[in-house]
Amino acid sequence: MAVITIVGSGMMGSALAFPARENGHEVRLVGTHLDRDIIEACKKTDRHPKFKKDFPKGLKYYQIEELEEALLGCDLVIGGVSSFGIEWFGDYVLPKIQDGTNVLTVTKGLMDTSDGSLVPYPYLWQEKIDKIGKKLNLTAVGGPCTSYELVAHDQTEVAFCGRDMEVLKKVKALMQTDYYHISLSTDIMGVESAVALKNGYALGIALTIGLNQKAFGLDSELHFNSQAAVFGQAAKEMHALLKLQGADDMNNLWVGLGDLYVTVYGGRTRLVGILLGRGLNIDEAKAELNGVTLESPVVAVRVARAMRIRAEKGEVELENFPLLMHVDEILSEKAEVSIPWEKFTYVQE
């Protein structure tokens, strides 16, 4: 039996407690400073407030003030914070983890730089680890996995990535179950770029749902031709962006495309895309969603900004990314949604 400490009791971090505990490990769920009410509810009911199923028996719950106690003797730390918590996790949590510990992060995202580079979050955490002189084995998870379906034990395929294949095998052995299936890759750039890019593109696909509701009524049947057309364009642009990122293994595109599919069919990104397609601007959409954390607009704007810099340097042609650039116009300039369908077409010679 291993000891697994999950820091961040949001839905995805908490969902990973299911395979971890069901494999017989001691699991400690730690709330961040924003999760106090969640942890109190878990202590009282053995259930996350947003789940329809109790946690496996034996989970232990900790408030953030008890973090150091929760980290004692642990074999694996799972970082379960959102992208808005990466700096906090790097500054507050990583320094407290004992050297030699394996760390698995679920946080997806890209940071853009002044030269047009796009840096996946695990690289930022690795820089922090190196800077403070820690010796931690950092790994990351990506792929099509929603928290509530993982809790329901729907068959799920993900990928763990990291520098060291032996470490990845150890982490996989701790977490894999008969419903949670794990591929392994040392292509951190490929896996993490793919799963971050899908956020902005899922928003682009969801625009079509809102456009159809605007045209045919809120209760109209779903139209899949338009969704499929934008999905296809998203796949083309993601493939091109992964090549620009220097991904080692283009097989990891499946991780992003699977994640793209599942994101279109549920969650906050779908909701904001629908609202934008109906005609709301991004400020109105955020107000409609009443403060829900939205990662997809941040990713889309950062990637578009990076591509503009690289276009100025002659490294890319923006006309190869018509969907990305239109999504950015909608978000950054509050442009009206007008999907550039003809720019998606091609002539094969």
C-alpha positions as CSV (number, residue, x, y, z in Angstrom):
1,M,0.0,0.0,0.0
2,A,1.2,3.5,-0.9
3,V,0.3,6.9,0.5
4,I,-1.1,9.3,-2.1
5,T,-1.8,12.9,-1.2
6,I,-4.0,15.0,-3.4
7,V,-3.6,18.8,-3.1
8,G,-6.7,20.6,-4.5
9,S,-10.2,19.2,-3.8
10,G,-11.8,20.5,-7.0
11,M,-13.6,18.0,-9.1
12,M,-10.7,16.5,-11.1
13,G,-8.3,16.2,-8.1
14,S,-11.1,14.6,-6.0
15,A,-12.1,12.3,-8.8
16,L,-8.6,10.8,-8.9
17,A,-9.2,9.7,-5.3
18,F,-11.5,7.0,-6.6
19,P,-8.9,4.9,-8.6
20,A,-6.2,5.7,-6.0
21,R,-8.3,4.5,-3.0
22,E,-9.9,1.6,-4.9
23,N,-6.4,0.3,-5.6
24,G,-6.0,-0.1,-1.8
25,H,-3.8,3.0,-1.1
26,E,-4.1,5.4,1.7
27,V,-5.5,8.6,0.1
28,R,-5.3,12.0,1.7
29,L,-7.4,14.8,0.1
30,V,-6.2,18.3,1.0
31,G,-8.2,21.4,0.2
32,T,-6.6,24.6,-0.9
33,H,-7.4,27.9,0.8
34,L,-10.4,28.1,-1.6
35,D,-11.7,24.6,-0.8
36,R,-12.5,25.0,2.9
37,D,-16.2,24.3,2.5
38,I,-15.6,21.3,0.2
39,I,-13.4,19.7,2.8
40,E,-15.8,20.3,5.6
41,A,-18.6,18.8,3.5
42,C,-16.4,15.8,2.7
43,K,-15.7,15.2,6.4
44,K,-19.4,15.2,7.2
45,T,-20.7,13.1,4.3
46,D,-17.8,11.3,2.7
47,R,-18.9,12.8,-0.6
48,H,-17.7,15.7,-2.7
49,P,-20.5,18.3,-2.9
50,K,-20.6,18.1,-6.7
51,F,-20.5,14.3,-7.0
52,K,-23.4,11.9,-6.9
53,K,-21.4,9.1,-5.4
54,D,-19.7,8.7,-2.0
55,F,-15.9,8.5,-1.9
56,P,-14.5,5.0,-1.3
57,K,-14.4,4.3,2.4
58,G,-11.2,5.3,4.3
59,L,-10.3,8.6,2.6
60,K,-8.7,11.2,4.9
61,Y,-9.5,14.9,4.6
62,Y,-7.3,17.9,5.4
63,Q,-7.6,21.6,5.4
64,I,-4.7,23.6,3.9
65,E,-3.2,24.4,7.3
66,E,-2.7,20.6,7.7
67,L,-0.8,20.3,4.4
68,E,2.6,19.4,6.0
69,E,1.0,16.6,8.0
70,A,-0.8,15.3,4.9
71,L,2.5,15.2,3.0
72,L,4.4,13.1,5.6
73,G,5.5,9.8,4.2
74,C,3.6,10.1,1.0
75,D,4.7,8.2,-2.1
76,L,2.8,10.3,-4.7
77,V,1.5,13.9,-4.6
78,I,-1.2,14.7,-7.1
79,G,-1.6,18.4,-7.9
80,G,-5.3,19.0,-8.4
81,V,-5.4,22.8,-8.8
82,S,-6.8,24.7,-11.8
83,S,-4.5,26.7,-14.2
84,F,-5.2,29.8,-12.1
85,G,-3.5,28.0,-9.1
86,I,-0.2,27.1,-10.8
87,E,1.9,29.8,-9.2
88,W,0.4,29.2,-5.8
89,F,1.1,25.4,-6.1
90,G,4.7,26.1,-7.2
91,D,5.4,28.6,-4.4
92,Y,3.5,27.0,-1.5
93,V,3.2,23.3,-2.1
94,L,6.3,22.1,-4.1
95,P,8.8,23.4,-1.5
96,K,7.1,21.3,1.2
97,I,7.2,18.0,-0.7
98,Q,10.0,15.6,0.5
99,D,12.9,15.0,-2.0
100,G,12.5,11.9,-4.1
101,T,8.7,12.0,-4.1
102,N,6.7,11.4,-7.4
103,V,4.4,14.3,-8.3
104,L,1.5,14.0,-10.8
105,T,-0.1,17.2,-12.0
106,V,-3.6,17.4,-13.7
107,T,-3.2,21.1,-14.5
108,K,-3.4,21.9,-18.2
109,G,-2.3,25.1,-19.9
110,L,0.2,27.1,-21.9
111,M,2.1,30.3,-21.0
112,D,3.1,32.5,-23.9
113,T,6.4,34.4,-23.9
114,S,7.6,37.6,-25.6
115,D,9.4,35.6,-28.4
116,G,6.2,33.7,-29.3
117,S,7.0,30.5,-27.5
118,L,4.3,28.5,-25.8
119,V,5.4,26.8,-22.5
120,P,3.3,24.0,-21.0
121,Y,2.7,24.3,-17.2
122,P,4.9,21.3,-16.2
123,Y,7.9,23.1,-17.6
124,L,7.2,26.0,-15.4
125,W,6.9,23.8,-12.4
126,Q,10.1,22.0,-13.3
127,E,11.9,25.3,-13.5
128,K,10.6,26.1,-10.0
129,I,11.7,22.7,-8.7
130,D,15.2,23.2,-10.1
131,K,15.4,26.8,-8.8
132,I,14.6,25.9,-5.2
133,G,16.9,22.8,-5.4
134,K,14.3,20.2,-4.9
135,K,14.6,16.6,-6.2
136,L,11.1,15.7,-7.3
137,N,9.9,13.4,-10.1
138,L,7.4,15.5,-12.0
139,T,4.8,13.8,-14.2
140,A,1.6,15.0,-15.8
141,V,-1.7,13.6,-17.0
142,G,-3.6,14.5,-20.1
143,G,-6.5,13.1,-22.1
144,P,-10.2,12.8,-22.5
145,C,-11.4,12.5,-18.9
146,T,-14.2,14.4,-17.2
147,S,-14.3,14.1,-13.4
148,Y,-17.9,13.0,-13.0
149,E,-17.5,10.2,-15.5
150,L,-14.3,9.0,-13.9
151,V,-16.3,8.9,-10.6
152,A,-19.0,6.9,-12.4
153,H,-16.3,4.4,-13.6
154,D,-16.9,5.1,-17.3
155,Q,-14.1,3.5,-19.4
156,T,-11.4,6.2,-19.6
157,E,-8.1,6.4,-21.6
158,V,-5.5,9.0,-20.6
159,A,-1.7,9.5,-20.9
160,F,0.8,10.2,-18.2
161,C,4.0,12.0,-19.4
162,G,7.3,12.8,-17.8
163,R,11.1,12.7,-18.3
164,D,11.7,9.2,-16.8
165,M,9.8,6.2,-18.1
166,E,10.6,4.2,-14.9
167,V,8.9,6.8,-12.8
168,L,6.0,6.9,-15.2
169,K,5.6,3.1,-14.8
170,K,5.6,3.4,-11.0
171,V,2.9,6.1,-11.1
172,K,0.8,4.1,-13.5
173,A,1.0,1.1,-11.3
174,L,-0.5,3.2,-8.4
175,M,-3.4,4.6,-10.4
176,Q,-4.5,2.2,-13.2
177,T,-7.7,0.3,-12.7
178,D,-10.0,-1.8,-14.9
179,Y,-11.8,1.5,-15.9
180,Y,-8.8,4.0,-15.8
181,H,-6.4,3.1,-18.6
182,I,-3.0,4.9,-18.8
183,S,-0.7,5.3,-21.8
184,L,2.9,6.5,-21.1
185,S,5.0,9.0,-23.0
186,T,8.2,10.9,-22.4
187,D,7.0,13.6,-24.9
188,I,5.9,16.1,-22.3
189,M,5.7,18.9,-24.9
190,G,3.4,16.9,-27.2
191,V,1.0,15.6,-24.6
192,E,0.7,18.8,-22.6
193,S,0.5,21.1,-25.6
194,A,-2.3,18.9,-27.1
195,V,-4.4,18.9,-24.0
196,A,-4.0,22.6,-23.5
197,L,-4.8,23.6,-27.1
198,K,-8.0,21.7,-27.1
199,N,-9.6,24.3,-24.7
200,G,-9.6,27.1,-27.2
201,Y,-10.7,24.9,-30.0
202,A,-13.5,23.3,-28.0
203,L,-14.8,26.8,-27.5
204,G,-14.7,27.4,-31.3
205,I,-16.7,24.2,-31.9
206,A,-19.3,25.2,-29.3
207,L,-19.9,28.4,-31.2
208,T,-21.8,26.5,-33.8
209,I,-24.2,25.2,-31.2
210,G,-25.0,28.8,-30.1
211,L,-25.3,29.9,-33.7
212,N,-27.9,27.2,-34.4
213,Q,-29.8,28.1,-31.3
214,K,-29.8,31.7,-32.4
215,A,-31.1,30.7,-35.9
216,F,-33.5,27.9,-35.0
217,G,-34.5,28.5,-31.4
218,L,-33.1,27.4,-28.0
219,D,-35.1,24.1,-28.2
220,S,-34.0,23.2,-31.7
221,E,-32.4,19.9,-32.4
222,L,-28.6,19.8,-32.4
223,H,-27.0,20.2,-35.8
224,F,-23.8,18.1,-36.2
225,N,-22.6,19.0,-39.7
226,S,-21.4,22.4,-38.5
227,Q,-19.8,21.0,-35.3
228,A,-18.0,18.3,-37.3
229,A,-16.7,20.9,-39.8
230,V,-15.2,23.0,-37.1
231,F,-13.9,19.9,-35.3
232,G,-12.0,18.9,-38.5
233,Q,-10.5,22.4,-38.8
234,A,-9.5,22.3,-35.1
235,A,-7.7,19.0,-35.7
236,K,-5.8,20.5,-38.7
237,E,-4.7,23.5,-36.7
238,M,-3.8,21.5,-33.6
239,H,-1.7,19.2,-35.7
240,A,0.2,22.3,-37.2
241,L,0.6,23.8,-33.7
242,L,2.0,20.6,-32.3
243,K,4.6,20.5,-35.1
244,L,5.5,24.1,-34.2
245,Q,5.8,23.1,-30.6
246,G,8.4,20.5,-31.6
247,A,6.3,17.5,-30.3
248,D,8.3,14.4,-30.5
249,D,5.5,11.9,-31.1
250,M,2.5,13.0,-33.2
251,N,0.7,10.0,-31.9
252,N,0.0,12.2,-28.9
253,L,-2.4,14.2,-31.0
254,W,-5.0,11.6,-30.1
255,V,-4.7,12.8,-26.5
256,G,-5.7,16.3,-27.5
257,L,-8.4,15.3,-30.0
258,G,-10.0,12.9,-27.5
259,D,-9.9,15.7,-24.9
260,L,-11.3,18.1,-27.5
261,Y,-14.3,15.7,-28.1
262,V,-15.2,15.3,-24.5
263,T,-14.8,19.0,-23.8
264,V,-17.3,20.0,-26.6
265,Y,-19.9,17.7,-25.0
266,G,-19.8,19.1,-21.4
267,G,-18.4,21.6,-19.1
268,R,-17.7,25.3,-18.9
269,T,-16.0,25.7,-22.3
270,R,-19.1,24.4,-24.0
271,L,-21.3,26.8,-22.1
272,V,-19.2,29.9,-22.9
273,G,-19.0,28.9,-26.6
274,I,-22.7,28.5,-26.8
275,L,-23.4,31.9,-25.2
276,L,-20.9,33.6,-27.6
277,G,-22.6,31.9,-30.6
278,R,-26.0,33.2,-29.4
279,G,-24.6,36.7,-29.7
280,L,-23.3,37.6,-26.3
281,N,-19.8,39.1,-26.0
282,I,-17.3,37.6,-23.7
283,D,-18.0,40.0,-20.8
284,E,-21.8,39.2,-21.0
285,A,-21.1,35.5,-21.3
286,K,-18.9,35.6,-18.1
287,A,-21.6,37.5,-16.3
288,E,-24.2,34.9,-17.4
289,L,-22.0,32.2,-16.0
290,N,-21.8,34.0,-12.7
291,G,-18.1,33.9,-12.0
292,V,-17.4,30.3,-13.2
293,T,-13.7,29.9,-13.8
294,L,-13.0,29.9,-17.5
295,E,-9.6,28.5,-18.8
296,S,-10.4,28.2,-22.5
297,P,-10.5,31.9,-23.3
298,V,-7.1,32.4,-21.6
299,V,-5.5,29.6,-23.7
300,A,-7.0,30.8,-27.0
301,V,-5.8,34.4,-26.5
302,R,-2.3,33.3,-25.4
303,V,-1.9,30.9,-28.4
304,A,-3.1,33.5,-30.9
305,R,-0.8,36.2,-29.4
306,A,2.1,33.8,-29.8
307,M,1.2,33.0,-33.4
308,R,1.1,36.8,-34.2
309,I,4.6,37.2,-32.9
310,R,5.8,34.2,-34.8
311,A,4.1,35.5,-38.0
312,E,5.9,38.8,-37.6
313,K,9.2,36.8,-37.5
314,G,8.2,35.0,-40.7
315,E,7.9,31.6,-38.9
316,V,4.2,31.0,-39.5
317,E,1.4,32.2,-41.8
318,L,-1.7,33.3,-39.9
319,E,-4.0,32.2,-42.7
320,N,-3.2,28.6,-41.7
321,F,-5.0,29.2,-38.4
322,P,-8.4,30.8,-39.4
323,L,-10.3,29.2,-36.6
324,L,-7.8,30.2,-33.9
325,M,-7.6,33.8,-35.1
326,H,-11.4,34.2,-35.3
327,V,-11.9,32.9,-31.8
328,D,-9.2,35.4,-30.7
329,E,-11.1,38.2,-32.4
330,I,-14.3,37.2,-30.6
331,L,-12.5,37.2,-27.3
332,S,-10.0,40.0,-27.6
333,E,-12.0,42.4,-29.8
334,K,-15.5,41.3,-29.1
335,A,-16.0,40.7,-32.8
336,E,-19.3,39.2,-33.9
337,V,-19.3,35.4,-34.4
338,S,-18.9,34.8,-38.1
339,I,-17.2,31.4,-38.7
340,P,-14.9,31.7,-41.8
341,W,-16.2,28.5,-43.4
342,E,-14.5,29.0,-46.8
343,K,-11.1,29.4,-45.2
344,F,-11.5,25.9,-43.9
345,T,-11.7,24.5,-47.5
346,Y,-8.7,23.2,-49.4
347,V,-7.7,22.0,-52.9
348,Q,-5.7,18.8,-52.9
349,E,-3.2,18.8,-55.8
